[in-house]
């Protein structure tokens, strides 16, 4: 037992208890054989439909639930669902998201044309939903498509949800120097969001995500640049980002978006790297035991890293 009496656990669903119940049911069975798959599809498809319908137009929560389902639902079950409900916009979108995740894991999309077509099918079925546009954005990013193709999709998303967290993170990666952008473009994008987004918006952690990415890129580069990489966090602008986040984010009720606990994990990780363990203690306490794979996996096993540093911070 660790972390102020709470046992750390990997929880992609975070504090969404309805989502957690469903994912546990879906991953508890093997669903072997066509008859069992068909039965599972009939039994669970209405539960998935209700889970997504209950959020209404809370696009942030809908996107979070779909992203977790895409990473946890057995592929064979999702395919069986889609055979039963071939025109269901949510199931079409779930299938597309699963293909995008698989392609990213394998380093290449299996059938980009079919994936893009499913995104457009989901868009046509529910024009007000920014989520299929976000999956399309992720697909174009993975294909390294030019900005002339990507930015119109981005504009469709923000027209539907100004502070869409997943879409902002996709653009953050796309505009990085390692992908299809440059450092000035990346800074311009983050600065624009920082100056306009409400303090408690779902994109509150966008700038900190960029700083962690830049820190990890420096470490990965090796050589002279990586020596003393932790000193990056003592630079006035970077330290100010941490100061602001540690002051407000752990407060109960401050961050209320679906992935708030993921952002707190990011903050705890950054504070550890900045050697600010006393500040990290309060963040670990706010997290409880809900561990996210990223960014802890950057340094090793996520659960081991999280547990080690949470214990260290508590002892300070």
Beta strands, then each sheet from edge to edge (+ up, - down):
strand 1: 9-10
strand 2: 290-291
sheet 1: 1+ 2+
end
